[in-house]
């Protein structure tokens, strides 16, 4: 049996300001300040049998979103490993009636990453 693994964004937390200097102009460059913000992003990492089907994947995505709310985005960002039991319980409970015994073959984990909220601008 083959598995399909997908990463689902659950939510973002915080706004960290970032700055960058670009030297522009010729022959004498002038420094220009560029700005953007970034946030910590919580993700659900889901691997499921490839025979789950597209309709069931939409249910997996819905249940991941619900479980993210149940576990709390800020809690996931503060500690994905410690938030996993609450997330996994809510996730599998949500899916149990929708995919039957396949729910036992679905693997889930949590991760975080700092990502920009926007492109650089002056």
C-alpha positions in Angstrom: 0.0 0.0 0.0 1.4 3.4 -1.0 0.9 6.5 1.2 0.4 10.1 0.2 1.8 12.7 2.6 0.7 16.3 2.7 1.4 19.4 4.8 -1.6 21.4 5.9 -1.3 24.9 7.3 -3.3 25.2 10.5 -2.7 28.8 11.3 -0.3 31.6 12.1 0.7 33.3 15.3 2.6 36.6 16.0 4.0 39.2 13.7 7.8 39.7 13.8 9.0 42.8 12.0 12.0 42.3 9.6 14.1 44.9 7.8 16.6 44.7 5.0 18.9 47.2 3.3 19.3 47.3 -0.5 21.9 49.5 -2.0 20.5 51.0 -5.2 21.6 53.6 -7.7 24.6 54.2 -9.9 27.3 55.5 -9.8 26.9 56.2 -6.0 24.6 53.7 -4.3 22.0 54.9 -1.8 20.7 52.6 1.0 17.0 51.9 1.0 15.2 50.2 3.8 12.7 47.4 3.0 10.2 46.0 5.5 8.0 42.9 6.0 6.6 40.8 8.8 6.8 37.1 9.4 4.9 34.7 11.7 5.3 31.3 13.2 3.1 28.9 11.2 1.6 25.7 12.6 1.3 22.7 10.2 -0.3 19.3 10.4 1.8 16.7 8.6 -0.6 13.9 7.4 0.3 10.6 5.7 -2.6 8.4 4.5 -3.1 5.4 2.2 -3.3 6.5 -1.4 -6.6 4.7 -1.8 -8.3 7.2 0.5 -9.6 9.2 -2.4 -10.0 12.9 -3.1 -13.3 13.2 -1.2 -11.8 11.6 1.9 -8.8 14.0 1.6 -11.2 16.9 1.9 -12.5 15.4 5.1 -8.9 14.9 6.3 -8.3 18.6 5.7 -11.4 19.7 7.5 -10.7 17.4 10.5 -7.1 18.8 10.6 -8.4 22.3 10.8 -10.9 21.4 13.6 -8.2 19.5 15.5 -5.9 22.6 15.1 -8.5 24.7 16.8 -9.0 22.1 19.5 -5.3 21.9 20.3 -4.8 25.7 19.9 -2.5 27.3 17.4 -0.5 29.1 20.0 -0.1 25.9 21.9 1.1 24.0 18.8 3.6 26.8 18.1 4.9 26.8 21.7 5.4 23.0 21.6 4.3 20.8 18.7 5.3 17.6 20.5 3.3 18.4 23.6 0.2 19.6 21.6 0.2 16.4 19.4 -1.8 14.1 21.8 -4.8 16.6 21.9 -4.5 17.3 18.2 -4.4 13.6 17.3 -7.3 12.7 19.5 -9.5 15.4 18.0 -8.3 14.6 14.5 -9.0 10.8 14.7 -12.3 11.3 16.5 -13.5 13.7 13.7 -12.4 11.2 11.0 -13.6 7.9 12.6 -17.1 8.1 11.2 -16.0 9.3 7.8 -13.3 6.9 6.7 -14.0 3.8 8.8 -11.1 1.5 9.7 -8.8 3.5 7.4 -8.5 6.0 10.3 -6.1 3.6 12.0 -3.7 3.8 9.0 -3.6 7.6 8.9 -0.4 9.0 10.5 -0.3 12.6 11.7 2.3 14.9 13.3 2.7 18.6 13.9 5.5 21.0 12.9 6.2 24.8 12.9 8.1 27.2 10.7 8.7 30.9 10.5 7.3 32.2 7.3 6.9 35.7 5.8 3.4 37.3 5.7 4.2 39.5 2.8 6.8 40.4 0.2 9.5 43.0 1.0 8.3 46.6 0.5 9.7 50.1 1.2 
